[in-house]
């Protein structure tokens, strides 16, 4: 395959993964904790993680930004700019950490370490994001310091009991599914030549 054909194939697969991410978030989304029903689980990060493992962390971030923008103006339009920013920040953290570790440790154990580290990093990152930025998103007048401080106190009260567990569960579930399906998806969809050439990776690789 020529370099040009390889690039076209890569772009086509990445576009397909973005489309799949949007379809998944439109079909599957539900709250995990009733008191914060606005925090909904969705499997949209699974195709993005697959693309990250296939093409690297930078490609994962590109997939994240494109998918987040399309979702934010279509199936998740109700979440507004805040939803787009949160998705980009959270998923970029997940794919950057997981993808970087897997890039340098291209084995099953590397995938596990990367996904676990990515899920933990995303959880911590979203606690930081929500503490510093969410109060401004939910305050109409950013110059009203008292209102921002009051909203920050409300958000901070949700960090440990709801926001951290939510992100850990969401990232953990999506990471687990990615680990289980990546080998098959990579072989038959991303690379697309396994039927002809057979498995090309060692037994301990994902």
N, C-alpha and C positions, 0 to 999 in steps of 0.2 A: 504494500500500500504506500502510495506517495505521501509526502509530507502534507501536501494540500488536501488530499483525500482524508488523511488522518485528522486534520483540523476541522474539516467539514463534518466528519463523523462525530468528533468530540462536541462540536456546537449543537449538532442534532440531538445527541444523547442528553446534553445539559438542558436543552429546551424541553425535551420530553420529561426530564426530572422536575423542572419547574412546573410544567403543566400538571404532572401527577401530584405535586405538593399542593397545588391550588384545588384540585379535585378532592384530595383527601380532607383538607380543612373544611371544604364545603359540605362533605358528606358525614364526617365524624367530628363532633365537637360537643363536649358536655362538661358541666362543672364537677369538680372533685369534692369540694367542701361547700356545703349549702350556705353558710354565712357569707361566703365570698363567691357567689355564683357567677360573677363577672370574670373570674379566673377559670377558663375552660381548657381542658385537655384537648389536643388535636394531634394527629400523627404527621403533620406537615413537614416536620424536620427529618423524617426517615429518608425520603428521596434526596434531601440535601446532604445528609450524612453519607449516603451511598455515593453521591457525586464527589464528596470530599475524599472518601477513601479511594475512589477511582482516579481522581485527577489532582488531588492535593488540597491543602488548606486554603490557598488563595482562590482556587476555583470554588471551594465551598463558600467562601465569603461572597463571591460574585453571585452564586446561586441564591444565597440568603438575601442579598439586597434586591435582586430582581424579583424573587418570589414574594418578598415582603411588600414591595411597592405594588405589584399586581394584586396581591391579596387585599392590601389596604385600600385600594380603589375599586374593588369588586366585591368578592364574597365576604370580606371583613370590613367593609366600609364604615360600619357603625363604630368601630374602635378608633377611627380617626388617626390623626398624626401621632398620638400617643401610642396607639397599637403598633403602627409601623416602626416607630423608634424602639419600642420594647422588643419587637420581634427581631429587628436587625441586631440590637445589642446582645440579646440573649443567645440567639442562634449563632451569631458570629463568634461569641466566646466559646460556645460548645464546639463548633467545627474547627476553630483555630487551634484549640488545645488538643482535641482528639485527632485531628488531621496531622498536626505536626508530630505528635508522638508516633502515630502509625507510619508516617513517612520515613522516620528514622529507625523504626522497629517493625518491619513489615511481616509480622507473624500473628498468629492467633493471640498469643499473650500480649503482643504489642497493641492489638486492637482492643483487647479487654482493658488494659491499662489506660489507653487513650480515651476510651468511652467513659470509664469510671472517672478519670481526671477531668474530662470535659463536662460531665454531669455535675461534679462538685464545683468546678469553676463557674459554670452557668448559675448555680444556686447562689454562690457568694456574690457574683457579679450583679445579679438581680436584686439582692438585698441592698447593695451599694446604690444601684440605679434608682430603686424605689425610694431610698432615704433622701437622696440628693435631688432627683429630678421630678418624680411623680407629684410632690406637693405643688410644683409650678404648673404642671399640666392640669391639675384639678382646681387651680385658683384662677378666677377670671382676671383679676388685676394683680399682675406680678409685682407691682410696686407696693402693694399692701403687705408689708412685712408681717403684720400680726396674723393675717389670714393664711399666709404661707406657713408660718410657724404652727398655727393651729392644725392645718392640714398635714404638716409633717408629723405632728404628734399622733394624729389618727393613723397615718400610714405606718409609723414606727410600731404602733400597737399591733399591727397585722403581720409584721415581718417574721417573727419566730413561730407563732401558731399556725399561720396560713401560707404566707408568701414563700418562705424557704421550703416547707414540705411540698408545696405545689410544684415548684420548679424542680425539686429533686425527683419527685414522682414522674413528672412529664419527661424530663431528660432521661431518667432511668428506664422508663418504658420504651421510649423511642430508640434509645441506645441498644437495649436488649433485642428489640425487633430487628434493628439494623444488623447486629451481629449475626442473628439467625438467618437472615435472608441475603446478606451481601454476597456471599460466595456464589450462589446460584445466579443472582442478578448480574454480578460482574462478569461471570463466565458467558452467559447467554445473551445479555443485553448490552452491557458496556463494551466488552471486547468482541462479542459476536462471532467468534471463530472456534469456540470450544467443540462444537459438533464435528468440525473437520479435524482439528488438531488434538483434541482431548485435553485433559487437565495439564496445565503447564507449571503449576505452582507446587511447591513442596507440601508435604502432608501437614506441616505445622503452620502453614500460612492460611490466612483467611481470604 
